[in-house]
Amino acid sequence: MKAPHRAIPLITTSLVVTLLSSSPAGAFGGPGSDVRGGASDSGELSASASHSRIKVTQTSGPTGGKQGTVASTDVNWKPPPCWYEPVFTPEQLKNFSENDGSGDAGLRDGWYGSELWTDHFRDEKDATTIFTKPATVKGYKNYNLGKKGYFWRGVAPNVTGLDDTSLCSRLMFWQDAGEIPDVPKAPTPEILAEYAYDKVKVPETEVELKPAARSTVNLPTWVWLDRGTFKDVKVRAELPGTGLWAETTAKPVALHLDPGTKDAEVFPASGDCEINDDGSIGTPYAKGAADKTPPCGIRYLRATDGAPYQLSASVTWQITWEGSDGSDGDLPDGTFETTQDMNVQEIQSINR
């Protein structure tokens, strides 16, 4: 895996930090507050630091039918807790400050009322924050109107779950256009790829069975999926205005069968059926093969009694990414599980 390197160009979005001003400060919102102010995905303004402007779109893979989100096989892996994004142009900040002025100025605190915003971003008054160093943040003159760039702020999808209060805690700050701020937690293609992890939608897994309606004790049930059923799913995550993007690809690599009861055998014994290059799994049942061992299948040893067994079919997806700066890497494998009813009858013969 190549070591990702930092990208150079970028724009800003917003993040909420705790700020106090030399003028009377009104506490606003706090973690998870949701008010308008910065640019949102829809083009509207959102002053909530929990809203990201990262856009995720699927560029290849199946789009129809039922879909779901993969779960990481690494229980210790987590997506990035926070990062910085561009929020306002000078003109947008002027409009927001002088017409609303209620929203997140940092990751954990917000300002209520326009006075705090105009004091700091228009009238050059310094602000004091308890989360950032230095504690005193120099003010801006007239929102930097006439300059090309953005005001940036931290973003955290789950602000209340952010344990380290020092992360992404800078008060909203200026960055010239075409540049990515040289600060910890500045956005990178890897961060975009990790953010997109749980945005990858994969198809549900309803396998073909023979016998289809009802299995028979001690006779194998063949399991397969026709070619083309599973294809790579690729999504693109990009942060508008920054030139940063990442493409995350989920490739199906294995199907795992769980018969839903201990009174069963699976084939192969591991329960892991390989996914072939053409997207097929196993071998379709052929007439006369009822008592043969399938390459992918189940043999139930006890009949169901009223309630069907719950056959679980879970697909493992290998997840990789590549970014706008040439970096690439691996993310933890993901799984997606689907269950279906299995009725098993107590009959020792079958029509062939």
Buried (B, 14 or more C-beta within 10 A) or exposed (E): EEEBEBBEBBBBBBBBBBBBBBBEBBEBBBBBBEBBBBBBEEEEBBBBBBBBBBBBEBEEBBEEEEBBEBBBEEEEEEBBBBBBBBBBBBEBBBBBBBEBBBBBBBBBBBBBBBBBBBBBBBBEBEBBBBBBEEEEBEBBEEBBEEBEBBBBBBBBBEBEEBEEEEBBBBBBBBBEBBBBBEBEBBBBBBBBBBBBBBBBBBBBBBBBBBBEEBBBBBBBBBBBBEEEBBBBBBBBBBBBBBBBBBBBBBBBBBBBBBBBBEBBBBBBEEBBBBBEEEBBBBBEBEEEBBEEEBBBBBBBEBBBEEEBBEBBBBBBBBBBBBBBBEBBBEBBBBBBBBBBEBBBBEEEEEEE
